[in-house]
């Protein structure tokens, strides 16, 4: 989703620059003119006093962004309020000391007074501190609300697509045909196959409505899907699977991993001499590592249809909305080997 122009980086940067220039120019714009134009102005005011003001303005800007982008996220958001207060006092002391030192060094025509110096700098710091903290918290709240809104809209758009396309009609028809053949042969495999199919359908229709499900249920769904695909292809496709989780209380969004597996079976089972698919899932220490690897024929061009699934681009978008910076997805395509690796920080 393309951001509006006022949310673009160049627009935000320009707004910040214009705001700071306006604020720092106010003292000069509002300063009264000299009553006695014939009086001799201090020699160092046009130069060194301006340099002092410029350096202090740079310091105030630095304090604003240092507080907004470093102190607030690391202390306020982590509820380390005493450390935050200590950091503010330390920062205020350093600024007062720096300001006094610069004044005595650069401004020789004006008498340094401790009381006014402390008072003026304290109120400026209070303004910078409150504005910086408010700016960060409000901007984060707006960003979070916008992301939640995008997530809700994306879920509404993809909910029907997920239910209709995660298991394509082609796959279902092939499974049913295999079951008919098993029934004619009175095979002992028919009953477990029907149980797996019913489990798969139950998960799609009921469990997928939840915001999050246990990782065990997602693994069970993946295993049922893979087992049915194995029944469909038999010994024609070598499938190696390793799905493990060290904690049954892990939570994950439903049907988040299946598009990668479905993609492997779709593109890694046709027009190949030795089809191979490797699927691995390891979850430990609140970290999920998931990988799918399959061979493919780079010489063939497959025609897309409406039953192809939601596609990897849509999965990437869903991951971004659901996990923001708490995931890593790598997709590689080398030597007729297509590999995806996904890492998710679980809650």
N, C-alpha and C positions, 0 to 999 in steps of 0.2 A: 504494500500500500504506500503510495507516494505521499510524502509529507507536504503540507501546505507551505507556501514560500516563507511565511514568518517563522516556521520551525526549522528551516534550513540552517546549516551551520553558519553560512555567511551572513544571514539576516540576524541571528542571535549575536554573533561576534560584533557586527556593526552597531547593534542596539546597545551593547555594553560599552563600546568605545564612545559613542555619542553621549551616553548617560554620564560617564566619568568626565568627559571634556566639559559638559555643561555644569556639573557639580563643582569642578575645580576652577571654573572660570567665574563662578558667582562672586567670590570675594573681590575680584578685579572689576567686575561689571558694576557691583554695588558700592565700591569704594568711593568715598567723596573726594572731589578734586581738591587740590591744595588751595587754601584760601589766599595765601600770599604767593603769587606766582613768581615774584621777584626773589623770594627766599631761596637760598641755596639748598638743594636736595642733598641728602646723605650720599656720599660718594659710592658707598658699596651697595646701596639699595637696589639699583637696577641690575646689578650683577650677582653678588654673593647672596643677597636676601632672596632673589628669585631662584637661585640654585638651591638654597635651603628649602624653599617651598616645593620645588620640583622633586627633590629627594624624598621629602616627607609624603608627598602625594603618591609617589611610587610605593613607598612603604605601606601606606594605608590601603592601596589597591592589593598589594601582596597579602596583607592581613585578611582582607575581605575574602579572597579566593582560598587562602590557606585554611581559614576557618570553615568555609563552605565545603571544600572538597577533601579536606583531610581530618580536621578535628571533629566535625559533626558526624560523619559516617563512622569514625572509629570509636567515638565515645558516647555521643547521644544515642545513636541507633543501637549500640551495644549496651546501653543503660549503665555506662560507667560515668555517672554524673560527677562524682567527686574528682575523678581524674580530669574531666572536662573543665571543672571550675579551677583546678590547680593549673591547668594549661593556659587558661585565660589570664589568670593572675601573673603567671610567668611571662606571658606574651606582653601584657600591659607594662610590666616592669622593664622589659627589654626595650619597648618602644619609648617609654619615658626617658630612660637612660640615653638611648640613641638620639632622641630629639634634643635633649639638653646638651649633649656633646656636640652635635652638629651646630646648634645655635651659637654656642660659645666659640666654636671654631670658625664659622663663616660670617656671623653677624656681629661685627665689632662696634657698630655705631648705636646699638640699642642695648639697654641694661637688662640683663637676665634676671627675672624675678621668679622664684620657685613657686609661689602660690598661684599666680595666674597661669604659669606653665602647666602645673599639675591639673588645674581646673579645666583649662581649654582642652588639653589632650585627653583627659578622662572622658569628657562629654563627646569628643570626636570618636574615641574608641568605643564608647557605649553605643553610639549611632552605627558605627561600622559593624560591631559585633551583632547587634540586634538585626540589622538589615541583612547581614551575611547568613545568619542562622535561619531567619525567616525565608530568605531567598532559596536556600538549599531545601528546606523542608517542604515549602510550597511547590517548588519545581518537581521534587520527587513525588509528591502527592499527585500532581497533575499528570506526570509521566506514568505513574502506577494506574491511575484511573483510565488513562488513554489505552494502556496495554490491556487492562482488564476488559475494556470495551471492545478492543480489537479481538481479544480472545473469545469473547462472547459471540461477536459477529462471525468470526471464523468457525466457531463450533456449530453455529446455526447453519452456515453454508455447507459444512462438510459432514454434518451428522447423517443426512440422508445418503450422501455419496458413500460414506463409510459403510453403512448398513447394506447398501446395494452392491457395492463393488469390491469389498475386501475379499470375499470369496466369489469368484466370477461364476456365471452360469455354466460356462464350459467345464469348469472344475466339478461343479455339482452334478452335471449330466454324466460326466465320466465316472464319478464315484458311484452314482446310482446304477449305471450300466454294469460296473464291476460287481455290485451287490446282487444284481439280477443273475449274473453268471455264477456267483457263489451260491445263490439260492438254488439254482438248477443242479449244481453239483452237490448240494447239501453239505457244503463245506462248514467246518467248525469255525472258520474265520468270519462268518456272516454276523453272528451275534456281537462280537467285540467291535466289528466295524460299524454296526448300527449304533452301538453305545457311543463310540467316538463321534459319529456324525451328529447324534442328538446333543452331545455335550458341546460340540462346536456351535450348533445352531442356538442352543440355549444361551451360551455366552454372548453371541452376537445380538440376540434379541432382548436380553434382560440385563446382563452384567454391564454391557457397554453403555447403558444409560447412566451409570454412576460416574461421578467426577473422577474418582480414583478407585482402583481395585487392588487387591493384594497381588504381589508379584507372583506368588504361587499359582493364582488363577490365570494370570497371563501366560505363564510357562505351560500350564496344563492345556491352554487353548492352542499355543504354538505346537505342542507335542501332538495333539489330536490332528491338527492340520497337516503336520509333517507325516504322521502315520498314514493318513488317508492318501497323501500324495505318493507315499511309498507303495501303497496298495495299487494305486493307479499305474505307476510305472514299473513296478516289480524290480527285476534285476537289471533293467536297462539303464538306470541311473544310480550311481554310487552316492549315497547320502550318509554323511557322518554328522552326528548330533551330540552335543554336550551342553546340557542346560542345568545349571546348579546355582543355588542361592543358600547362603549360610544363615539366613534369618527369614522366618516366615511372616514377619510383620512389615516387611518392606511394602511400600505403596507406589503405584505407577498408574499413569493414565491408560485406560483400556484401549486395546487394539492399536497401540503405538508402534509395536515392533513387527507386526504381521506384514505390512507393505514391503519390507525388505526381503522377507522370506518368500512372499508371493512373487516378487520381482525375480528372485533367483530361480524359482521353478518355471516361471514363464520363459525367461531368456536363456536358461542354462540347461534345457532338456531337449532342444530340437536341433536337428541337423548337425549333431556332434558325434564323433566316433566313440568318445569315452566321456560321457557327461558326468560331472562331479559337482557336488554341493556340500560345503562344510558350514555348519551353523554352531556357534559357540556362545554361551551366555554364562557369565560368572558375576555374582553379586556378593560382595563382602565389604565390610567396613563402610557401609552406606555408599558404595560406589558400584554402579552397574557397568560392566564391560560386555558389549554385544558385538558380534562380528558375523558376517555372512559372506561367503566366497563361492563363486561359481565360474565354470568355464563358459565361454560363449563363442559363437561363430561371427567373427568380424566382417565376413564377406556378405552376410545376408542382411537385408533391410526388412525389418518386421513392420507390418502395417498396424497402426494403432486403431483401437476401436473403443466403444463406450464401456466395455467390460474390462478394461485394462487396469482398473484400480485407480486410486487417486493420484498416483505418480510420486516420484521422489521429490519433486519441487514442492508439492503440497505438504509432504511429510516434513521437509525442512522448515517450512513456514509454521507448521504446527509445533515443532520442537522449539522454535524461537519464541513463540507466544507462551508456551507452557513452561519452559525452563530458562528463558532469557540467556544468562551467561553460565548456567549450571550444567552445560552439556558441551560435548565436542563431537563433531561428525566429520569423518574423513571418507571420501569416496575415491577409489583409484581404479584405473583401467589400464592394465599393462600385460603384454604377452598373452592376449586372449584370456585374461583372468580378471574378472570384475569383483572388487572387494569393497565392502563397506565396514567401517568400524565406528561404533557409537559408544560414547561414555557419558553417563548421566549421574549426577549427584542426587542420590535418593534421600527422601525425607524420613 
